């Protein structure tokens, strides 16, 4: 029997068939033994033929389909529950993995039992510019910083290991850890946005570390922007609402009081100004997005007060 750990790779997807195919091909081209990879795709109600084409092109891939869109948390939980691996790699469909990335991540967790989450260094697709090397989050102000973002890998000396509050987009976890402690993505409170942060904080509360291993690299196919989360009305709504829910859950009472009285409103004004005055969409679209943000704030207040 092979001693190489089995890695389950869980990929939630929605109407990004071409990017998903690119990601799967990059996984299959990695130097990790193919017989020890279990690729699980969860199609969240796509209308672009994702389910049919993935079944045809990659018969070795396990694919599940939601008949209606259930959002990322539900899709990730479907993949998690279906997984058989010693480790589970959660990765968004708009990524490309480096040849060595999976092996580096697995090898690091094999050597470091105190670490519960290990994420790769994420670069902007097609560049050596860093998108994320970890997260620093203020529990009082809610200000969130992606470490080293915008810096070129060729021009900065990165530590090999960087501890982080949590990780977006791509990360490896111990299967036994999350299954034994029933750590799932919260489909009710965090169906999308902050779902990964909540997942990681639950692991860290058990005493495990979350680290970025900079030798492992993935490329993320996203636009460079000062802010994200306002692409659709749903994403905007959950971005605003879940900020309050997350900080209510993980703040001390006095920290949340400062946040809710001061910084929540400062961020509300800041993001509304971006949506209304710096967005390139039509005026009607900007108004819809602004209304979605305000609705999220109001709903967040109802949930937390």
C-alpha positions as CSV (number, residue, x, y, z in Angstrom):
1,X,0.0,0.0,0.0
2,X,1.3,3.5,-0.9
3,X,2.5,5.7,2.0
4,X,2.0,8.8,-0.1
5,X,-1.0,10.7,1.4
6,X,-4.2,10.8,-0.6
7,X,-5.1,14.4,-1.4
8,X,-8.7,15.3,-2.2
9,X,-9.0,18.5,-4.2
10,X,-12.4,20.2,-3.8
11,X,-13.3,22.8,-6.5
12,X,-16.6,24.7,-6.3
13,X,-17.5,26.2,-9.6
14,X,-20.2,28.3,-11.2
15,X,-20.3,29.2,-14.9
16,X,-16.5,29.3,-15.4
17,X,-16.0,26.2,-17.5
18,X,-12.9,27.3,-19.4
19,X,-11.1,28.4,-16.2
20,X,-12.1,25.2,-14.5
21,X,-10.7,23.0,-17.3
22,X,-7.5,25.0,-17.2
23,X,-7.2,24.4,-13.4
24,X,-7.9,20.6,-13.7
25,X,-5.2,20.4,-16.4
26,X,-2.7,22.1,-14.2
27,X,-3.5,19.7,-11.4
28,X,-3.0,16.7,-13.6
29,X,0.3,18.1,-14.8
30,X,1.6,18.5,-11.2
31,X,4.4,16.2,-9.9
32,X,2.2,14.7,-7.2
33,X,1.3,11.1,-8.0
34,X,-1.9,11.0,-10.0
35,X,-3.1,7.9,-8.3
36,X,-3.0,9.8,-5.0
37,X,-5.1,12.7,-6.2
38,X,-8.9,12.7,-5.8
39,X,-10.4,15.6,-7.8
40,X,-13.9,16.6,-6.7
41,X,-15.8,19.3,-8.6
42,X,-19.1,20.7,-7.3
43,X,-21.0,22.5,-10.0
44,X,-23.2,25.1,-8.3
45,X,-26.0,25.1,-10.9
46,X,-24.0,26.3,-13.8
47,X,-25.7,27.1,-17.1
48,X,-22.7,26.9,-19.4
49,X,-22.5,23.1,-19.8
50,X,-19.9,22.7,-17.1
51,X,-21.3,19.4,-15.7
52,X,-21.6,17.7,-19.1
53,X,-18.2,18.8,-20.4
54,X,-16.2,17.9,-17.3
55,X,-17.8,14.4,-17.2
56,X,-16.8,14.0,-20.9
57,X,-13.3,15.5,-20.7
58,X,-12.2,14.2,-17.3
59,X,-13.9,10.8,-16.5
60,X,-11.6,10.4,-13.5
61,X,-13.0,13.5,-11.8
62,X,-15.8,13.1,-9.3
63,X,-18.4,15.8,-10.1
64,X,-21.6,16.8,-8.3
65,X,-24.2,19.2,-9.5
66,X,-26.5,21.4,-7.5
67,X,-29.7,21.9,-9.5
68,X,-30.0,25.5,-8.1
69,X,-27.2,27.8,-6.9
70,X,-26.5,27.1,-3.3
71,X,-23.4,29.3,-2.9
72,X,-19.8,28.4,-2.1
73,X,-20.2,27.2,1.5
74,X,-22.8,24.5,0.5
75,X,-20.7,23.5,-2.5
76,X,-17.5,23.1,-0.4
77,X,-19.4,21.1,2.2
78,X,-20.6,18.7,-0.5
79,X,-17.0,18.2,-1.6
80,X,-15.7,17.9,1.9
81,X,-18.2,15.2,2.9
82,X,-17.5,13.2,-0.4
83,X,-13.7,13.4,0.1
84,X,-11.6,10.3,1.1
85,X,-8.2,12.0,1.3
86,X,-5.8,12.4,4.2
87,X,-5.7,16.0,3.2
88,X,-8.2,18.3,1.5
89,X,-7.2,21.1,-0.8
90,X,-9.9,23.7,-1.3
91,X,-9.3,25.8,-4.4
92,X,-11.4,28.2,-6.4
93,X,-11.9,27.4,-10.1
94,X,-10.1,30.5,-11.4
95,X,-6.6,29.3,-10.4
96,X,-3.6,27.5,-11.9
97,X,-1.4,25.4,-9.7
98,X,2.4,25.2,-10.0
99,X,3.9,21.8,-10.8
100,X,5.3,21.5,-7.3
101,X,2.6,23.2,-5.3
102,X,0.6,20.3,-4.0
103,X,3.7,18.3,-3.0
104,X,5.2,21.2,-1.2
105,X,2.0,21.8,0.8
106,X,1.5,18.1,1.7
107,X,5.2,17.7,2.7
108,X,5.0,20.7,5.0
109,X,1.9,19.5,6.8
110,X,3.5,16.0,7.1
111,X,6.4,17.5,8.9
112,X,4.5,20.0,11.1
113,X,1.7,18.5,13.1
114,X,1.1,21.8,14.9
115,X,-0.2,23.3,11.6
116,X,-3.8,22.8,10.7
117,X,-4.0,25.0,7.5
118,X,-1.2,25.5,4.9
119,X,-1.8,27.8,2.0
120,X,0.4,28.5,-1.1
121,X,1.7,31.9,-2.1
122,X,-0.8,33.3,-4.6
123,X,0.3,35.4,-7.6
124,X,-1.8,37.3,-10.1
125,X,-2.3,35.0,-13.1
126,X,0.5,35.3,-15.7
127,X,2.7,37.5,-13.5
128,X,5.1,37.3,-10.6
129,X,3.1,39.9,-8.7
130,X,1.8,38.8,-5.4
131,X,-2.0,38.6,-4.8
132,X,-1.9,37.2,-1.3
133,X,0.7,35.7,1.1
134,X,-1.6,35.6,4.1
135,X,-4.1,37.9,5.9
136,X,-3.8,40.4,8.7
137,X,-7.2,41.4,10.1
138,X,-8.1,43.8,12.8
139,X,-10.8,42.4,15.0
140,X,-11.7,46.0,16.1
141,X,-11.7,48.0,12.9
142,X,-12.3,45.0,10.5
143,X,-9.5,46.3,8.2
144,X,-8.1,43.4,6.3
145,X,-4.7,43.4,4.6
146,X,-3.4,40.8,2.1
147,X,0.3,40.4,3.0
148,X,2.8,41.6,0.3
149,X,0.0,42.2,-2.2
150,X,1.1,44.1,-5.3
151,X,4.8,43.4,-4.8
152,X,6.8,41.4,-7.3
153,X,8.2,38.1,-6.2
154,X,11.4,38.8,-8.0
155,X,11.9,42.0,-6.0
156,X,11.0,41.0,-2.5
157,X,12.6,38.5,-0.1
158,X,9.8,36.5,1.4
159,X,10.0,34.4,4.5
160,X,9.5,30.7,3.7
161,X,6.7,30.5,6.3
162,X,4.3,33.2,7.3
163,X,1.5,32.8,9.9
164,X,-1.8,34.2,8.9
165,X,-5.2,35.0,10.4
166,X,-6.9,33.1,7.6
167,X,-6.7,32.5,3.8
168,X,-8.9,33.1,0.8
169,X,-8.9,31.1,-2.5
170,X,-6.7,28.1,-1.8
171,X,-5.5,26.1,1.2
172,X,-4.8,22.6,2.4
173,X,-6.3,21.2,5.6
174,X,-6.0,17.9,7.5
175,X,-9.1,15.8,6.7
176,X,-9.2,14.0,10.0
177,X,-9.0,17.3,11.9
178,X,-12.0,18.9,10.2
179,X,-14.1,15.7,10.1
180,X,-13.4,14.6,13.7
181,X,-14.3,18.1,15.0
182,X,-17.2,18.5,12.5
183,X,-15.8,21.7,11.1
184,X,-17.9,22.6,8.1
185,X,-18.4,25.8,6.2
186,X,-21.3,27.7,7.8
187,X,-24.0,27.6,5.1
188,X,-26.5,29.8,7.2
189,X,-24.3,32.6,8.4
190,X,-21.6,32.6,5.8
191,X,-23.0,31.1,2.6
192,X,-20.4,33.2,0.7
193,X,-17.9,35.8,1.9
194,X,-16.2,35.2,5.2
195,X,-16.9,31.5,4.9
196,X,-13.2,30.7,4.6
197,X,-12.3,33.0,7.5
198,X,-14.8,31.4,9.8
199,X,-13.6,27.9,8.8
200,X,-10.0,28.8,9.6
201,X,-10.8,30.6,12.9
202,X,-12.6,27.4,14.1
203,X,-9.5,25.4,13.3
204,X,-7.2,27.9,15.0
205,X,-9.4,27.9,18.1
206,X,-8.4,24.2,18.5
207,X,-4.8,25.3,18.9
208,X,-3.6,24.8,15.3
209,X,-1.6,27.3,13.2
210,X,-2.5,28.6,9.8
211,X,0.6,29.3,7.6
212,X,1.5,30.4,4.1
213,X,4.3,28.3,2.6
214,X,5.9,30.5,0.0
215,X,7.6,27.7,-1.9
216,X,4.2,26.5,-3.0
217,X,2.7,28.8,-5.7
218,X,-0.7,29.1,-7.4
219,X,-1.8,31.8,-9.9
220,X,-5.2,33.5,-9.4
221,X,-7.0,34.8,-12.4
222,X,-8.6,38.0,-10.9
223,X,-8.5,41.6,-11.8
224,X,-6.3,43.9,-9.7
225,X,-8.6,46.1,-7.6
226,X,-8.5,47.9,-4.3
227,X,-11.7,46.2,-3.2
228,X,-13.6,43.1,-4.1
229,X,-17.0,41.6,-3.3
230,X,-19.2,44.0,-5.3
231,X,-19.4,42.0,-8.5
232,X,-23.1,41.1,-8.0
233,X,-25.9,42.1,-5.8
234,X,-25.7,38.8,-3.8
235,X,-21.9,39.2,-3.3
236,X,-22.3,42.8,-2.2
237,X,-25.1,41.9,0.2
238,X,-23.1,39.2,1.9
239,X,-20.0,41.3,2.0
240,X,-21.7,43.9,4.0
241,X,-23.8,41.5,6.2
242,X,-21.2,39.0,7.0
243,X,-18.6,41.6,8.1
244,X,-20.9,42.2,11.1
245,X,-21.7,38.6,11.7
246,X,-18.0,37.6,11.7
247,X,-16.9,40.3,14.1
248,X,-19.8,39.6,16.4
249,X,-18.7,36.0,16.6
250,X,-15.0,36.5,17.2
251,X,-14.8,39.9,19.0
252,X,-14.9,40.5,22.7
253,X,-18.0,42.6,23.7
254,X,-16.0,45.8,23.9
255,X,-14.3,45.2,20.6
256,X,-17.6,44.7,18.9
257,X,-19.0,47.7,20.5
258,X,-16.2,49.9,19.1
259,X,-16.6,48.3,15.7
260,X,-20.4,48.6,15.5
261,X,-20.5,52.2,16.8
262,X,-17.6,53.6,14.7
263,X,-15.8,51.5,12.1
264,X,-18.9,49.8,10.6
265,X,-20.2,53.1,9.6
266,X,-16.9,54.4,8.4
267,X,-16.5,51.3,6.1
268,X,-20.1,51.7,5.0
269,X,-19.5,55.3,3.8
270,X,-16.2,54.3,2.2
271,X,-17.6,51.4,0.2
272,X,-20.7,53.3,-0.8
273,X,-18.5,56.1,-2.1
274,X,-16.6,53.5,-4.2
275,X,-19.7,51.9,-5.5
276,X,-21.5,55.1,-6.4
277,X,-18.6,57.3,-7.7
278,X,-15.7,55.0,-8.7
279,X,-17.5,52.1,-10.3
280,X,-17.5,52.0,-14.1
281,X,-21.0,50.4,-14.4
282,X,-24.1,52.3,-15.4
283,X,-25.8,54.5,-12.9
284,X,-28.8,52.1,-12.4
285,X,-26.4,49.2,-11.8
286,X,-24.5,51.3,-9.2
287,X,-27.7,52.2,-7.4
288,X,-28.7,48.5,-7.3
289,X,-25.3,47.5,-5.9
290,X,-25.4,50.3,-3.3
291,X,-28.9,49.2,-2.2
292,X,-27.6,45.6,-1.8
293,X,-24.8,46.9,0.4
294,X,-27.2,48.9,2.6
295,X,-29.5,45.9,2.8
296,X,-26.6,43.8,4.0
297,X,-25.7,46.3,6.7
298,X,-29.3,46.4,7.9
299,X,-29.6,42.6,8.0
300,X,-26.3,42.3,9.7
301,X,-27.4,44.7,12.5
302,X,-30.6,42.6,12.9
303,X,-28.6,39.4,13.3
304,X,-26.1,40.9,15.8
305,X,-28.1,43.3,18.0
